[in-house]
Amino acid sequence: MTNQPNSDSNQEPNRTKEEITNNKQITSDSLPVQAEISSVNTKISTEEIISPTHQNTQAVSRVTQTLADKKFRLSQSWSIIIALAIMGLGLWFNFSWLGIAGSIAALLFSLGVVFNSVRGWIVRFLTPAERRNILAFLGFTLACAGLFKYLGLYQAVSNWLNQFKYDEFGSWADWVGALGQISIAVLAVYVAWAQYVISKDLTIQQNRITQQQTIDAYFQGVSDLALNDDGFLEDWPQERAIAEGRTAAILSSVDSIGKAKILRFLSQSRLLTPLRRDTFLGRPILDGTGGYAEDRAYGLRVIHLGVMLAGCNLAGQDLRWTDLSEANMVRANLTNCDLVKANLSRTVLYEAKLMGADLKSTRLFYGSVETASPRSRTAPPNYETGEYTGVVIERCNLTGVKRLNEEQRYYFCAWGGEKTRETIPGGCQNIPNKLGR
């Protein structure tokens, strides 16, 4: 037991020696790293010390350059003045060589200043396209002048003028006076045309404002007719008749943009949708989800479009999610219209133009495409099988319609007739012509 402490004490000096040796190795290994760190610190400190001096040097150089520019401008001005003075001395003392030298020097110095000013003005006020147009016009004019020179046109005109009898046509003063009067007349016509264009633009803008005010008043009037004091739909026959009359009047007095706004408002307000009604009071029935129940077979619409849209121009308008079912749109122009999710069931589109229209998910019929058929004047629609629920698309132009699915293409080919089949993208191969004409 007494020998254990001695053995521990003997081991401690050995461990101490090993630790010292390891520390020396670590120190010797870390010398290159410390040297790199010290060099980086020296560079950073040097940059920190030098960078303000470098910045000051740049600032001084900028100030020197500005002063040099001012001196250069001042020297240009003085050069022009001196050249003009030399020219004046040449003219005063009748030294032609001195006057010519002063004139040429003044011209060159002045051109340098004027050229810089004109270039700055062109860069500031003219776009690259306008600069190209002006350069092209100058090039065209000079090219024509050069060609006329080489083609002998100037010589022919000169010969004609030499043979011209001025006594028979008056003096040059009379011709100049006549040209001046013609120029004044042309200028007056131009001013009148400019005033007409400005007045036309103002009139169009004022008409747009007036039309929007009229449409807003229509929205408010229809809302007041169809809704009661509590905001619920309560439309009686007389109120529906007045609402239809107002709609027919405004649709005939606004442009295509206004028509599209009105149709979107009426459709989103469910005023064009057939609603299920109470058989005794005629009031619409709620569907239990916060809206009114729809009844395609026996429902009643607040506003029935009828023939209000016949022959109308709605080209390029946004008619997404609009309910145009059972509307008579004979010969309507729906070119490039957005008809995504629109309802065209039982709509009459006879001889309508749908070139480039977007028909993604547009409803053309109810039921199955195999049993669906166009609207009939006598037979009632069957919304389960699709009979007599489809759109009438005979003699329509469907050139370039977009996002047409296979069901829509089949229906168009089957019930569009020969004229419509010729315009359907993708053709109508292996699809029968059920219309028979």
C-alpha positions in Angstrom: 0.0 0.0 0.0 2.9 2.4 0.7 4.4 1.9 -2.8 1.3 3.0 -4.8 1.7 6.7 -4.2 5.3 6.5 -5.3 4.2 4.8 -8.5 1.6 7.5 -9.1 4.2 10.2 -8.4 6.5 8.6 -10.8 3.9 8.5 -13.5 3.0 12.2 -13.1 6.4 13.5 -14.3 6.1 11.2 -17.3 2.7 12.5 -18.2 3.9 16.0 -17.8 6.7 15.4 -20.2 4.3 13.8 -22.7 1.9 16.8 -22.5 4.8 19.2 -23.0 5.9 17.3 -26.0 2.4 17.2 -27.5 2.0 21.0 -26.9 5.3 21.6 -28.7 4.1 19.5 -31.6 0.8 21.4 -31.7 2.6 24.7 -31.5 5.0 23.7 -34.3 2.1 22.5 -36.4 0.1 25.6 -35.9 2.9 28.0 -36.8 1.9 28.2 -40.6 -1.7 28.8 -39.7 -0.8 31.6 -37.3 1.5 33.1 -39.9 -1.4 33.1 -42.4 -3.8 34.6 -39.8 -1.3 37.3 -38.9 -0.7 38.1 -42.6 -4.5 38.3 -43.2 -4.8 40.7 -40.2 -1.9 42.7 -41.5 -3.6 43.0 -45.0 -7.0 44.0 -43.4 -5.3 46.6 -41.2 -3.3 47.8 -44.2 -6.5 48.1 -46.3 -8.3 49.8 -43.5 -5.4 52.3 -43.3 -5.1 52.7 -47.1 -8.7 52.7 -48.1 -9.5 56.2 -46.7 -6.5 57.5 -48.4 -7.6 55.8 -51.6 -11.1 57.3 -51.3 -9.7 60.7 -50.7 -7.5 60.3 -53.8 -10.6 59.4 -55.8 -12.5 62.3 -54.5 -9.6 64.7 -55.3 -9.4 63.2 -58.8 -13.1 63.7 -59.4 -12.9 67.3 -58.2 -9.9 67.8 -60.5 -11.7 66.3 -63.4 -14.7 68.6 -62.8 -12.5 71.6 -62.6 -10.7 70.4 -65.8 -14.1 70.1 -67.5 -15.0 73.6 -66.4 -11.7 74.9 -67.6 -12.2 73.1 -70.9 -15.7 74.6 -71.3 -14.3 78.0 -70.3 -11.5 77.6 -72.8 -14.0 76.7 -75.6 -16.0 79.8 -74.8 -12.8 81.9 -74.8 -11.6 80.2 -78.0 -14.9 81.2 -79.7 -14.6 84.8 -78.5 -10.9 85.0 -79.6 -11.8 83.5 -83.0 -14.6 86.0 -83.5 -12.3 88.8 -82.4 -9.7 87.7 -85.0 -12.4 87.6 -87.6 -13.5 91.1 -86.7 -9.9 92.4 -86.9 -9.7 90.8 -90.4 -12.8 92.5 -91.5 -11.8 95.8 -89.9 -8.4 96.0 -91.4 -9.4 94.2 -94.6 -7.1 91.3 -94.1 -8.9 88.5 -95.9 -6.6 85.7 -94.7 -7.1 86.8 -91.1 -10.9 87.0 -91.4 -11.1 83.6 -93.1 -8.9 82.0 -90.5 -11.0 83.5 -87.7 -14.2 82.5 -89.3 -13.1 78.9 -89.8 -11.9 78.7 -86.2 -15.1 80.2 -84.8 -17.1 77.8 -87.0 -15.2 74.7 -85.7 -15.4 75.7 -82.0 -19.1 76.6 -82.3 -19.9 73.4 -84.1 -18.2 71.4 -81.2 -20.4 73.1 -78.6 -23.6 72.9 -80.7 -23.0 69.3 -81.6 -22.7 68.3 -77.9 -25.8 70.2 -77.0 -27.8 68.7 -79.9 -26.6 65.2 -79.1 -27.6 65.6 -75.4 -31.0 66.9 -76.5 -31.5 64.0 -78.8 -30.5 61.4 -76.2 -32.8 63.0 -73.6 -36.0 63.7 -75.6 -35.9 61.0 -78.4 -36.3 57.3 -77.9 -34.0 54.9 -79.9 -36.9 54.1 -82.2 -37.6 57.7 -82.9 -33.9 58.3 -83.6 -33.9 55.4 -86.0 -37.0 56.7 -87.8 -35.4 60.2 -88.2 -32.2 58.8 -89.4 -34.1 56.6 -91.9 -36.0 59.5 -93.1 -32.9 61.6 -93.7 -31.2 58.7 -95.4 -34.2 58.2 -97.6 -34.3 61.9 -98.5 -30.6 62.1 -99.3 -30.6 58.8 -101.2 -33.5 60.1 -103.4 -31.6 63.4 -103.9 -28.5 61.4 -105.0 -30.4 59.2 -107.3 -32.2 62.2 -108.9 -28.8 63.7 -109.5 -27.4 60.6 -111.2 -30.6 60.0 -113.2 -30.5 63.5 -114.6 -33.7 64.7 -113.1 -32.2 68.0 -111.9 -30.9 68.7 -115.4 -34.2 67.9 -117.0 -36.0 70.3 -114.6 -33.3 73.0 -115.2 -33.9 72.7 -119.0 -37.6 72.9 -118.5 -37.2 76.0 -116.4 -34.9 77.6 -119.0 -37.6 77.0 -121.7 -40.4 78.1 -119.4 -42.2 81.3 -120.5 -42.6 83.3 -117.2 -44.4 86.2 -118.9 -47.4 83.9 -119.6 -47.8 82.7 -116.1 -46.9 85.8 -114.1 -44.0 86.7 -111.9 -42.3 84.6 -109.2 -43.9 86.8 -106.6 -47.4 85.8 -107.7 -46.4 82.1 -107.5 -44.9 82.6 -104.1 -48.0 84.3 -102.9 -50.2 81.6 -104.2 -48.0 78.9 -102.6 -48.2 80.9 -99.3 -52.0 80.9 -99.5 -52.2 77.2 -100.2 -49.8 76.5 -97.3 -52.1 78.6 -95.0 -55.1 76.6 -96.2 -53.3 73.3 -95.6 -52.3 74.5 -92.1 -55.9 75.5 -91.4 -57.2 72.0 -92.5 -54.6 70.4 -90.3 -55.6 72.4 -87.3 -59.3 71.6 -87.9 -58.5 67.9 -88.2 -56.5 68.0 -84.9 -59.4 69.7 -83.2 -61.8 67.1 -84.6 -59.6 64.2 -83.3 -59.3 65.8 -79.8 -63.1 66.5 -79.7 -63.8 62.9 -80.8 -61.6 61.5 -78.1 -63.3 63.7 -75.5 -66.7 62.7 -76.8 -65.8 59.0 -76.5 -64.5 59.4 -73.0 -67.6 61.3 -72.0 -69.8 58.7 -73.6 -68.0 56.0 -71.6 -68.6 57.9 -68.3 -72.2 58.5 -69.2 -72.7 54.8 -70.1 -71.2 53.6 -66.9 -73.5 56.0 -64.9 -76.5 54.6 -66.8 -75.4 51.0 -66.1 -74.9 51.8 -62.4 -78.4 53.3 -62.3 -79.8 50.2 -64.0 -78.1 47.9 -61.4 -79.6 49.9 -58.6 -83.1 50.0 -60.2 -83.2 46.3 -60.9 -82.0 45.5 -57.4 -84.8 47.8 -55.9 -87.4 46.0 -58.1 -86.4 42.4 -57.3 -85.5 42.7 -53.6 -87.7 43.6 -50.7 -86.7 45.7 -47.7 -85.0 42.8 -46.0 -82.9 42.0 -49.1 -84.7 38.8 -50.1 -85.8 38.1 -53.7 -89.5 39.0 -54.0 -90.3 39.4 -57.6 -93.9 39.7 -58.7 -95.1 39.5 -62.3 -95.3 43.2 -62.8 -91.9 43.7 -61.3 -90.4 41.0 -63.6 -92.0 42.7 -66.6 -90.5 46.1 -65.7 -87.1 44.5 -65.0 -87.2 42.8 -68.4 -88.3 46.1 -70.1 -85.4 48.0 -68.5 -83.0 45.3 -69.5 -84.1 45.3 -73.1 -83.9 49.1 -73.3 -80.4 49.3 -71.8 -79.0 46.4 -73.8 -80.0 48.2 -77.0 -78.3 51.4 -76.0 -74.8 50.3 -74.7 -71.8 49.0 -76.5 -70.3 45.5 -76.3 -68.4 46.2 -73.1 -71.6 47.5 -71.4 -73.6 44.5 -72.6 -70.9 42.1 -71.1 -71.1 44.0 -67.8 -74.9 43.7 -67.6 -74.9 40.0 -68.5 -72.2 39.3 -65.8 -74.2 41.2 -63.2 -77.5 39.5 -64.0 -75.9 36.1 -64.2 -74.0 36.4 -60.9 -77.1 37.8 -59.2 -79.0 34.7 -60.3 -81.6 36.8 -62.1 -81.1 34.8 -65.3 -81.3 31.4 -63.7 -84.7 29.5 -63.4 -85.4 29.2 -59.7 -87.7 26.8 -57.9 -90.7 28.6 -56.5 -93.5 28.2 -54.1 -96.5 27.0 -56.0 -98.9 29.2 -54.1 -97.0 32.5 -53.5 -94.5 32.2 -56.4 -91.6 33.1 -54.1 -88.1 31.4 -54.7 -87.2 28.6 -52.4 -83.9 28.4 -50.6 -81.6 25.4 -51.3 -80.4 25.0 -47.7 -76.9 26.2 -48.5 -77.4 29.9 -48.4 -78.7 30.2 -52.0 -81.8 29.8 -54.1 -82.7 26.3 -55.5 -82.4 25.9 -59.2 -85.1 24.2 -61.3 -84.3 23.9 -65.0 -87.5 22.1 -66.0 -90.2 24.2 -64.2 -88.3 27.1 -62.6 -89.0 30.8 -63.4 -86.4 33.4 -64.2 -86.5 36.9 -62.8 -85.4 38.2 -66.2 -85.8 36.2 -69.4 -83.5 37.5 -72.1 -85.6 36.2 -75.0 -84.5 38.0 -78.2 -82.6 40.8 -76.5 -79.2 39.5 -77.7 -80.2 38.6 -81.3 -77.6 40.0 -83.7 -75.6 41.6 -80.9 -71.9 42.2 -81.0 -70.0 40.7 -78.0 -66.7 40.1 -79.8 -63.7 39.8 -77.4 -65.8 40.1 -74.2 -65.5 38.3 -70.9 -68.6 36.1 -70.5 -67.1 33.5 -68.0 -69.7 31.7 -65.8 -72.6 33.6 -67.4 -76.0 31.9 -67.8 -77.1 32.5 -71.4 -79.4 29.5 -71.5 -82.6 29.8 -73.6 -81.5 33.1 -75.0 -82.1 33.8 -78.7 -78.7 34.9 -80.0 -79.3 34.5 -83.8 -76.4 35.9 -85.8 -74.6 37.1 -82.7 -70.9 37.9 -82.9 -69.0 36.0 -80.2 -65.6 36.1 -81.9 -62.7 35.6 -79.4 -65.2 35.6 -76.4 -64.2 34.0 -73.1 -67.0 31.5 -72.6 -65.3 29.4 -69.9 -68.0 27.7 -67.7 -70.8 29.6 -69.5 -74.2 27.9 -69.9 -75.4 27.8 -73.5 -78.0 25.0 -73.1 -81.1 25.7 -75.3 -79.4 28.9 -76.6 -80.1 29.7 -80.2 -76.8 30.4 -82.0 -78.0 30.0 -85.6 -75.5 31.6 -87.9 -73.5 32.9 -85.0 -69.8 33.7 -85.2 -67.6 31.9 -82.5 -64.2 32.2 -84.2 -61.4 31.9 -81.6 -63.9 31.6 -78.7 -62.7 29.8 -75.5 -65.1 27.0 -74.9 -63.4 25.3 -71.9 -66.1 23.5 -69.8 -68.8 25.4 -71.6 -72.2 23.7 -71.1 -73.9 22.9 -74.4 -76.5 20.4 -73.2 -77.7 18.4 -70.2 -77.5 14.6 -69.9 -75.4 12.3 -72.1 -73.9 13.4 -75.4 -75.3 10.3 -77.2 -78.9 11.2 -76.3 -78.7 15.0 -76.2 -80.3 17.0 -79.0 -80.9 20.7 -79.8 -83.7 22.8 -78.5 -87.1 22.2 -80.2 -89.9 24.7 -80.7 -92.6 22.1 -79.8 -91.1 19.3 -77.6 -90.3 20.0 -74.0 -86.8 19.5 -72.7 -85.8 16.4 -70.8 -82.9 17.3 -68.4 -82.3 13.7 -67.4 -81.6 12.3 -70.9 -80.6 15.5 -72.5 -83.2 15.5 -75.3 -84.0 19.0 -76.5 -81.7 20.6 -74.0 -78.8 21.4 -76.3 -77.7 24.6 -78.0 -78.7 25.3 -81.6 -75.5 25.7 -83.6 -76.6 25.3 -87.2 -74.6 27.2 -89.8 -72.2 28.5 -87.0 -68.6 29.5 -87.7 -66.3 27.6 -85.2 -63.0 28.3 -86.8 -60.2 28.4 -84.3 -62.2 27.7 -81.2 -60.0 27.0 -78.2 -60.0 24.1 -75.6 -62.7 22.1 -77.3 -63.2 18.8 -75.6 -64.3 15.6 -77.3 -67.9 15.7 -76.0 -68.3 19.3 -77.3 -66.7 18.4 -80.7 -69.1 15.3 -81.0 -72.1 17.5 -80.3 -71.1 20.2 -82.8 -70.4 17.6 -85.5 -73.6 15.7 -84.8 -76.0 18.7 -84.6 -74.2 21.5 -86.4 -75.0 20.6 -90.0 -72.7 20.6 -93.0 -71.8 24.3 -92.7 -70.8 24.0 -89.1 -68.9 20.7 -89.6 -66.6 22.4 -92.1 -65.3 24.8 -89.5 -64.8 22.5 -86.5 -61.2 22.1 -85.5 -60.0 18.5 -85.8 -62.7 17.6 -88.3 -65.7 15.3 -87.9 -64.4 12.0 -89.0 -66.5 9.0 -87.9 -69.1 11.3 -86.4 -72.6 11.1 -88.0 -74.5 14.1 -89.1 -77.7 13.7 -87.0 -79.1 17.0 -88.2 -79.3 15.6 -91.8 -78.7 18.9 -93.6 
